[in-house]
């Protein structure tokens, strides 16, 4: 067994307090040993910091800065690490010397603590005992003398040269730090970290702005390097352009940041703000901008049911969806999700979800409506469903309403074969039967004694199912066969075949639109032509179907003229289908295509009372059209009377009176100016009546007599038209009554040869007739809206041109302002007076170069300016000035 060293044995024999003292001394020696090697690294750091304050390292290129710093600091750190690793730890002798030196002890008293007295081997026990007591007393006295022993702190500088070097380095750092001022940290950072700049390098240019999201539009918010906290809506996009940057800037505070180096040398930074953050833009270690952003999150839409959904009546095949939605920034999409409850189950089946979009205006903020959906062609029509309304806001927030259970609308089928086909369709769609079982059921159905036009399509469908027809096409064919069999029983074979032909053409257009959805928009010209031809064939088939229905009504005793096909709703819908397909909006085109068949379905369900109501409506519309044409003719005849009176008046006035009207307004008196304007002077005297030529008066007696007779007939026609209009619309027309009353003075003036007064009274009658025309259109439109029945969409037949007994052509459909149809739009909206032929608004003011003033307008303006000039002339009598000011006050307010 190897014995431990003597020094270790001595250390173990020391008292505990001196062992702790030696450990402290060992740590101080260790610190001094490490400092001995690390002082060169500290010196290098201090010198490098001084150089950094003088912009020396950072002025070098980044790669040279990095290489130089790595070489210097790497070599010093490597040498110090190697030296520390190979230097021996402090020995016990070094520790004792350190304790003795710090405590000022001489003659190595610490070694005596571990010594033992030297005894003679032949000494007796009593002598050994006395020597031990003496040594213990000496040992105790030595311990008492060492109780006040203390160690000094580690000594880092043993020589004056070291102290002087440290002092000079400290003074240099303090001096350079005071010169750098607040930029000290930036300079030290740039000096020690390659790729960073200090205050001596100018910052790149910064342009920043925030684009608000599309659902909360607003002006862009421009950013400054330091600005107060911002509150922005969710989805706002930050755009930053950094110009004059050699390296890529850095934006912190967001996860998804897009950097783009533009060809102009600028850096573009974009990021979308979703959560509240603090954005910090830095470039080469320097902060260019600091923004605190608080995001206000958009709320999801408030969508709810606005009533009980489902069909309104037992015969209504439409499913009415009452909904209500509200969102501060608008809703972009709204749909209803239906989950059928398939018997014998009592829970909704989410595997057969039905989604149907609901029409919604763009960016609707608040709305509540009831949308009618035609889901009768769905295999689950007539079953109970669990529905949910789901809305999507402009910020892509989604929300759904609570569920509601209701029944889907379905078409009433009474034919047993149709009901059996629908049952097969439901079992196939719900997965209860497969195509093989459906083919077997069709085989059993065709074994019955069915008509050939019903059995042959079913046999052909069964063969196709056996050949592998997909389930979707099987459901479609079963639906068409069920509809045909029901139509055949209800309306007859001819009308059923016509309706089947319409459905086939509609299905062909639908497949064509679905094929166009797979192609880029707009479709090629040949595809557009093909779609146009298919729509024309569909319109022709719908018109033929309508003709068959009218023929059947005629056979039942209801004689009705065939309406003009141009006014049918499917003509307008076909144009919408073509336009939406050309624009690439295939879903909207499919909706319009489905709506084209809606009138045909309503005609298929029409009963005898519906046809009778249609006949009465057509008769009323024809009567309304005749009344409008009569009133138009009345206005035309009254206008001719006005032209005759003005022509006679121009011939009866002497030439001097005509020259008087062109007299300079500055040479006229105030009374003459007022008479030119048709106003009475302040003396109360009216305008002087111009004497007429008596010879001309006598020469126009025959024409005046003929006009008198015409006016008498027009008055009687007005009375009849008023009575018939009141009987048709059940509303009075006061303007027509007023026109009849105003025609009395016209007759009196014509009889007394007062053409000048006749002109004014005829103009009054024309104004009354114009107002009566608007009243008639309004009353007739209201009456037609209340009288529309189940077939109210069918327009009346166009009026044909006729001849009167005298051989003159009557009013043609082109002369009718409504073109043979009832249009509720005001006539002023059809032909705007202030628009050019291209529909652009014209500036009709006197300052416009497009304004063509007439003589009377210019004359009136000249007289008005002259009156204003005289009202500002203070040399005139005060009474005349007061009168002129009162006269011109309304004109000044209008300006």
Secondary structure, DSSP 8 states (H G I E B T S, - for coil): -----HHHHHHHHS-HHHHHHHHHHHHHHHHHHHHHHHHHHHHHHHHHHHHHHTT-GGGS-HHHHHHHHHHHHHHHHHHHHHHHHHS----HHHHHHHHHHHHT--S-HHHHTT------TT--HHHHHHHHHHHHHHHHHHHHHTTT-------S--SHHHHHHHHHHHHHHHHHHHHHGGGHHHHHHHHHSTT---TTS---EEEEEEE--GGG----EEE-SB---EEEETT-EEEEEEES-SS--EEES-SS-EEEE-TTS-EEEEEE--S-EEEEEEETTEEEEEEEEEEE-----EEEE-S--B-SSTT---EEEEEEEEEEEEEEEEEEEEEE--TT--S--GGGEEEEE----TTEEEEEEEEEE--TTSTTTTSEEEEEEEEEETTS-EEE---EEEE--------HHHHHHHHHHHHHHHTSS-HHHHHHHHHHHHTS---HHHHHHHHHHHHHHHTT--HHHHHHHHHHHHHHHHHHHHH-HHHHHHHHHHHHHHHHHHHHHHHHHTS-SS--HHHHHHHHHHHHHHHHHHHHHHHHHHHHHHHTT-------GGGSHHHHHHHHHHHHHHHT-HHHHHHHHHHHTHHHHHHHT--HHHHHHHHHHHHHHHHHHHHHHHHHHHHHHHHHHHHHHHHHHHHHB-HHHHHHHTS-GGGS-HHHHHHHTT---TT--------B-HHHHHHTHHHHHHHHHHHHHHHHHHHHHHHHHHHHHS---HHHHHHHHHHHHHHHHHHTT-HHHHHHHHHHHHHHHHHHHHHHHHHHHHHHHHH--TTTTS--------B-TTS-B---TTTSTTTTS---S-HHHHS-TTB-TTS-B---STTSTT----HHHHHHHHHHHHHHHHHT-TTS-HHHHHHHHHHHHHHHHH-
